Amino acid sequence: MSGQTIALVTGANKGIGYEIAAGLGALGWQIGVGARDAERRDTAVEKLRADGIDAFGVPLDVADDESVAAAAELVADRVGGLDVLVNNAAIVGGVPQTPTTVEPATVRTVVETNVIGVIRVTNAMLPMLRASASPRIVNISSSVGSFALQTTPGIDMGQVPVAYLASKTFLNALTVQYAKELADTGILVNSGCPGYTATDLNGFQGVRTASQGAAIAIHLATLPDDGPTGGFFDDAGAVPW
Ligand SMILES: NC(=O)c1ccc[n+]([C@@H]2O[C@H](COP(=O)([O-])OP(=O)(O)OC[C@H]3O[C@@H](n4cnc5c(N)ncnc54)[C@H](OP(=O)(O)O)[C@@H]3O)[C@@H](O)[C@H]2O)c1
């Protein structure tokens, strides 16, 4: 590996993921733009490169074992390692999604991408992360997955699609368990919440810009070696579980 820090961002072709790629790239890092659609991926890589960012495309469908294995090989072959993994890709899975009406198939699809996809990608990239001097894993979660906020009287999150919400609670549990298992490795693993951000995910109803939404991921990707692990953060600090 060269001295340049290398990051892979999943779902980096648009929205918050694109801005995470842009933000980390602006630090002089080499950025793998993980995206499943070739055209959308190429367009994003070209746009980042036009902005002076050292970006390269990584074909990646987080819901597909073979795609993820091939992505790990591509990163290893092309840049020889990985320092930072940002698990950003996620879907809502269609609405409405209330507990009493949601289709089991919808839940399966959402969990396949938002949860199993994170395990799949993380475990495929882990050998490279273990070999890095300052490895970081950032799981893009959401405060809607917080049990504490869901159960605090007076906090109204509105009608959050239930499979999506539960997938983020599940993801937060994984963040804690990965951090525990990897505690002696130097790999810092944290969940970050971007806040309610205007993207395709919510029909651009969010109130923050994608660049604002990306800030917490950039913070967690650049933590010092003695930084926190196994935590859940947004721009204001720790988010209650
Ligand atoms: N927006 C918010 O208010 C908000 C709030 C809290 C948390 N978040 C989280 O922030 C992250 C980014 O969301 P966003 O708002 O930027 O949404 P977005 O604009 O819809 O972007 C989602 C990204 O994930 C990709 N993706 C979905 N399924 C994939 C798969 N199987 N393999 C590879 N990539 C896949 C999408 O690629 P395609 O273009 O191919 O679909 C897209 O690049 C998500 O984890 C989301 O849960 C968002």
The ligand as an SDF file (V2000), in Angstrom:
LIG
                    3D

 48 52  0  0  0  0  0  0  0  0999 V2000
  -31.6900   10.5810    3.9110 N   0  0  0  0  0  0  0  0  0  0  0  0
  -31.9100   10.5670    5.2210 C   0  0  0  0  0  0  0  0  0  0  0  0
  -32.6760   11.3830    5.7820 O   0  0  0  0  0  0  0  0  0  0  0  0
  -31.2110    9.5520    6.0710 C   0  0  0  0  0  0  0  0  0  0  0  0
  -31.3770    9.6290    7.4600 C   0  0  0  0  0  0  0  0  0  0  0  0
  -30.7400    8.7090    8.2560 C   0  0  0  0  0  0  0  0  0  0  0  0
  -29.9520    7.7390    7.6870 C   0  0  0  0  0  0  0  0  0  0  0  0
  -29.8030    7.6790    6.3330 N   0  0  0  0  0  0  0  0  0  0  0  0
  -28.9410    6.6300    5.7750 C   0  0  0  0  0  0  0  0  0  0  0  0
  -27.9600    7.2260    4.9420 O   0  0  0  0  0  0  0  0  0  0  0  0
  -27.5250    6.2640    3.9670 C   0  0  0  0  0  0  0  0  0  0  0  0
  -27.5570    6.8690    2.5820 C   0  0  0  0  0  0  0  0  0  0  0  0
  -28.8930    7.1630    2.2590 O   0  0  0  0  0  0  0  0  0  0  0  0
  -29.3250    8.3400    1.2770 P   0  0  0  0  0  0  0  0  0  0  0  0
  -30.2960    9.1500    2.0200 O   0  0  0  0  0  0  0  0  0  0  0  0
  -28.1370    8.9720    0.6670 O   0  0  0  0  0  0  0  0  0  0  0  0
  -30.1680    7.4880    0.2070 O   0  0  0  0  0  0  0  0  0  0  0  0
  -30.0880    7.3420   -1.3730 P   0  0  0  0  0  0  0  0  0  0  0  0
  -29.8540    8.6590   -2.0280 O   0  0  0  0  0  0  0  0  0  0  0  0
  -31.2930    6.5570   -1.7260 O   0  0  0  0  0  0  0  0  0  0  0  0
  -28.7770    6.4680   -1.5860 O   0  0  0  0  0  0  0  0  0  0  0  0
  -28.7370    5.1060   -1.2350 C   0  0  0  0  0  0  0  0  0  0  0  0
  -27.5390    4.4930   -1.9080 C   0  0  0  0  0  0  0  0  0  0  0  0
  -27.4940    3.0950   -1.5810 O   0  0  0  0  0  0  0  0  0  0  0  0
  -27.3320    2.3840   -2.7910 C   0  0  0  0  0  0  0  0  0  0  0  0
  -27.8030    1.0200   -2.6910 N   0  0  0  0  0  0  0  0  0  0  0  0
  -29.0370    0.5570   -2.3450 C   0  0  0  0  0  0  0  0  0  0  0  0
  -29.0670   -0.7830   -2.4180 N   0  0  0  0  0  0  0  0  0  0  0  0
  -27.8400   -1.1830   -2.8040 C   0  0  0  0  0  0  0  0  0  0  0  0
  -27.2390   -2.4400   -3.0590 C   0  0  0  0  0  0  0  0  0  0  0  0
  -27.9200   -3.5860   -2.9390 N   0  0  0  0  0  0  0  0  0  0  0  0
  -25.9410   -2.4840   -3.4130 N   0  0  0  0  0  0  0  0  0  0  0  0
  -25.2260   -1.3390   -3.5580 C   0  0  0  0  0  0  0  0  0  0  0  0
  -25.7320   -0.1110   -3.3480 N   0  0  0  0  0  0  0  0  0  0  0  0
  -27.0300   -0.0490   -2.9870 C   0  0  0  0  0  0  0  0  0  0  0  0
  -28.0830    3.1870   -3.8330 C   0  0  0  0  0  0  0  0  0  0  0  0
  -27.6840    2.8070   -5.1330 O   0  0  0  0  0  0  0  0  0  0  0  0
  -28.6960    2.8980   -6.4120 P   0  0  0  0  0  0  0  0  0  0  0  0
  -28.5460    4.2690   -6.9710 O   0  0  0  0  0  0  0  0  0  0  0  0
  -28.1690    1.8230   -7.3120 O   0  0  0  0  0  0  0  0  0  0  0  0
  -30.0810    2.6110   -5.8890 O   0  0  0  0  0  0  0  0  0  0  0  0
  -27.6050    4.5850   -3.4470 C   0  0  0  0  0  0  0  0  0  0  0  0
  -26.3080    4.8110   -3.9420 O   0  0  0  0  0  0  0  0  0  0  0  0
  -28.4340    5.0610    4.1540 C   0  0  0  0  0  0  0  0  0  0  0  0
  -27.7980    4.0960    4.9670 O   0  0  0  0  0  0  0  0  0  0  0  0
  -29.6360    5.6360    4.8820 C   0  0  0  0  0  0  0  0  0  0  0  0
  -30.3370    4.6650    5.6160 O   0  0  0  0  0  0  0  0  0  0  0  0
  -30.4130    8.5630    5.5080 C   0  0  0  0  0  0  0  0  0  0  0  0
  1  2  1  0
  2  3  2  0
  2  4  1  0
  4  5  1  0
  4 48  2  0
  5  6  2  0
  6  7  1  0
  7  8  2  0
  8  9  1  0
  8 48  1  0
  9 10  1  0
  9 46  1  0
 10 11  1  0
 11 12  1  0
 11 44  1  0
 12 13  1  0
 13 14  1  0
 14 15  2  0
 14 16  1  0
 14 17  1  0
 17 18  1  0
 18 19  2  0
 18 20  1  0
 18 21  1  0
 21 22  1  0
 22 23  1  0
 23 24  1  0
 23 42  1  0
 24 25  1  0
 25 26  1  0
 25 36  1  0
 26 27  1  0
 26 35  1  0
 27 28  2  0
 28 29  1  0
 29 30  1  0
 29 35  2  0
 30 31  1  0
 30 32  2  0
 32 33  1  0
 33 34  2  0
 34 35  1  0
 36 37  1  0
 36 42  1  0
 37 38  1  0
 38 39  2  0
 38 40  1  0
 38 41  1  0
 42 43  1  0
 44 45  1  0
 44 46  1  0
 46 47  1  0
M  CHG  2   8   1  16  -1
M  END
$$$$
